[in-house]
Structures are given as C-alpha cells and as structure tokens.
Amino acid sequence: MAITRWRPFEDLMNIEDEISKFFDDFLGQKLQTRRQAREGWIPRVDISENDDEITVRADIPGMKKEDVKITLSENVLTISGDKRVERDEKKDNYHRIERLFGKFSRSFYIPTNVDPANISAKYNNGVLEIKLPKKEEAKPKEIPIEVE
C-alpha cells in the first residue's frame, strides 16, 4: 500500500470539480470550472505500479509527439505540451465549441527507486504511455525459510 501526502487545498479544488460534475449531470451540459479556465486543459492520467515498473498513461488525443515534452528532474515526472487549435474561424460558423486547446503541464512525484536510464515512452491512439522501470535493488525479494 502506498502512502500519499494529504493536500487539503487540493481536496477543496476536487470538491469544486465534484459539484460541477453534479450540475453537468443535472443540467445536461458542461460547466467550465475555475480550475479549467485558469489552467487551460488538463489531460487525464492513470498511474499504476507492479513489482517491475511504474506506468503512467495520459490521454492527449490529437497531439503530435513533437508537441509533448517529458522530463524527470529531482524525482518529479513532468508531462507538458501545447495542443493547438485546428479550426479556421474565417471559413466556419461554429455553433458549439467544447474541445479544449492550449498549453498543459502535469507533474507527479516519482519514488527514488526508478531507473532513469531505462525510462521509455510511446504514443498510440491518443494515449501517452510512460514506463518507469524500478532499480533491481528496489524490487521485492522473497526470502526462503529453512526448516530444521
């Protein structure tokens, strides 16, 4: 079981998002939260771990690999990029614009037991997958029990 840091102010921001989701369901429309207006768009991320590696998957549809940057510095993994607007406003008359564009940045604390030399990333069907292999000494080892 992993230990996570309690961030009370982040929890308050999550409450705002939950209330917004409630009104989305009730009214049948998307209300933009202050957080989205302030930060642009935020890709959704899944982080999983097994005995061999930590895997980070981020939804960044419609982006080119050249527009995404991944860095690991002082145990902080940062995914950032810029999703550019695809429309020509001179030709089309839009009735609704819901897709989000702009710059984004997501950062996550990564334990020190990751081997930075073997980190890999691939992008397929709008999903960025980053594999952070664990160092050999960080992998769990089974200790045999001798019977006398």
C-alpha positions as CSV (number, residue, x, y, z in Angstrom):
1,M,0.0,0.0,0.0
2,A,1.4,3.4,-1.0
3,I,1.5,6.3,1.3
4,T,0.1,9.5,-0.2
5,R,0.5,13.1,1.0
6,W,-2.6,14.8,2.3
7,R,-3.2,18.1,0.5
8,P,-6.2,19.8,2.0
9,F,-6.3,22.6,-0.5
10,E,-6.2,20.2,-3.4
11,D,-9.2,18.4,-1.8
12,L,-11.1,21.6,-1.8
13,M,-10.4,22.0,-5.6
14,N,-11.7,18.5,-6.1
15,I,-14.9,19.4,-4.3
16,E,-15.4,22.2,-6.8
17,D,-15.0,19.7,-9.6
18,E,-17.4,17.2,-8.0
19,I,-20.1,20.0,-7.6
20,S,-19.5,20.9,-11.3
21,K,-20.0,17.2,-12.3
22,F,-23.3,17.2,-10.4
23,F,-24.6,20.2,-12.3
24,D,-23.3,18.7,-15.5
25,D,-25.5,15.6,-14.9
26,F,-28.4,17.6,-13.7
27,L,-28.4,20.3,-16.5
28,G,-27.1,18.1,-19.2
29,Q,-24.4,20.5,-20.2
30,K,-20.7,21.0,-19.3
31,L,-19.9,23.9,-17.0
32,Q,-16.3,25.1,-17.1
33,T,-14.7,25.1,-13.7
34,R,-12.5,27.9,-12.5
35,R,-9.6,25.4,-12.5
36,Q,-10.0,24.6,-16.2
37,A,-10.4,28.3,-17.0
38,R,-7.2,29.1,-15.1
39,E,-5.1,26.2,-16.3
40,G,-6.4,25.6,-19.8
41,W,-7.0,21.9,-20.3
42,I,-5.7,19.1,-18.1
43,P,-5.1,15.6,-19.6
44,R,-6.5,12.7,-17.5
45,V,-3.8,10.4,-16.1
46,D,-3.7,6.9,-14.7
47,I,-0.6,5.8,-12.7
48,S,-0.1,2.1,-11.9
49,E,2.6,0.1,-10.3
50,N,3.7,-3.5,-10.2
51,D,6.9,-5.3,-8.9
52,D,8.9,-4.3,-12.0
53,E,7.8,-0.8,-13.0
54,I,5.6,2.3,-12.6
55,T,3.4,3.0,-15.6
56,V,1.9,6.4,-16.4
57,R,-0.9,6.7,-19.0
58,A,-2.1,10.1,-20.2
59,D,-5.0,10.9,-22.6
60,I,-3.7,13.5,-25.0
61,P,-5.7,12.9,-28.2
62,G,-5.0,14.8,-31.4
63,M,-1.4,15.8,-30.5
64,K,1.8,15.1,-32.3
65,K,4.7,13.6,-30.4
66,E,6.7,16.8,-31.2
67,D,4.3,18.8,-29.2
68,V,4.7,16.8,-26.0
69,K,7.7,17.0,-23.6
70,I,8.5,14.5,-20.8
71,T,11.1,15.3,-18.1
72,L,12.3,13.7,-14.9
73,S,14.1,16.0,-12.6
74,E,14.6,15.6,-8.8
75,N,12.1,12.7,-8.7
76,V,9.4,14.7,-10.4
77,L,8.0,13.5,-13.7
78,T,6.5,16.3,-15.8
79,I,4.4,15.9,-18.9
80,S,3.8,19.1,-20.8
81,G,2.8,20.3,-24.2
82,D,0.7,22.5,-26.3
83,K,-2.4,21.4,-28.1
84,R,-3.0,23.8,-31.0
85,V,-6.4,24.9,-32.3
86,E,-7.3,23.0,-35.5
87,R,-10.1,25.3,-36.8
88,D,-10.1,28.1,-39.4
89,E,-12.5,30.7,-37.9
90,K,-12.7,32.7,-41.1
91,K,-14.5,29.9,-43.0
92,D,-16.7,28.1,-40.4
93,N,-19.6,29.4,-38.3
94,Y,-19.4,27.4,-35.1
95,H,-22.5,26.6,-33.0
96,R,-20.6,24.9,-30.2
97,I,-17.0,24.6,-29.2
98,E,-16.3,22.1,-26.4
99,R,-12.9,20.7,-27.2
100,L,-10.1,22.2,-25.2
101,F,-6.9,23.5,-26.5
102,G,-3.8,25.3,-25.2
103,K,-0.8,24.5,-23.0
104,F,-0.8,21.9,-20.3
105,S,1.5,20.6,-17.7
106,R,1.1,17.7,-15.2
107,S,3.8,16.8,-12.6
108,F,4.0,13.8,-10.4
109,Y,6.4,12.7,-7.6
110,I,8.2,9.5,-8.6
111,P,10.0,7.4,-5.9
112,T,13.8,7.3,-6.0
113,N,13.7,3.6,-6.8
114,V,13.2,4.3,-10.5
115,D,16.0,3.6,-13.0
116,P,16.1,6.9,-15.1
117,A,18.4,5.4,-17.7
118,N,15.7,2.9,-18.9
119,I,12.6,5.1,-18.9
120,S,10.6,4.7,-22.2
121,A,7.6,6.4,-23.7
122,K,5.2,5.6,-26.5
123,Y,2.2,7.3,-28.0
124,N,-0.6,5.3,-29.6
125,N,-4.2,6.3,-30.4
126,G,-4.2,9.4,-28.3
127,V,-2.7,7.7,-25.2
128,L,0.8,8.5,-24.0
129,E,2.3,5.6,-22.0
130,I,5.5,6.1,-19.9
131,K,7.2,3.1,-18.4
132,L,9.5,3.8,-15.4
133,P,11.3,0.6,-14.6
134,K,12.4,0.0,-11.0
135,K,16.0,-0.4,-10.0
136,E,17.0,-4.0,-9.3
137,E,17.5,-3.4,-5.5
138,A,14.1,-1.8,-5.2
139,K,12.2,-5.0,-6.4
140,P,10.8,-7.1,-3.7
141,K,12.8,-10.2,-2.9
142,E,11.4,-13.4,-1.5
143,I,13.4,-14.8,1.5
144,P,13.3,-18.5,1.8
145,I,12.6,-20.1,5.1
146,E,14.7,-23.0,6.2
147,V,13.1,-25.8,8.2
148,E,15.1,-27.6,10.8
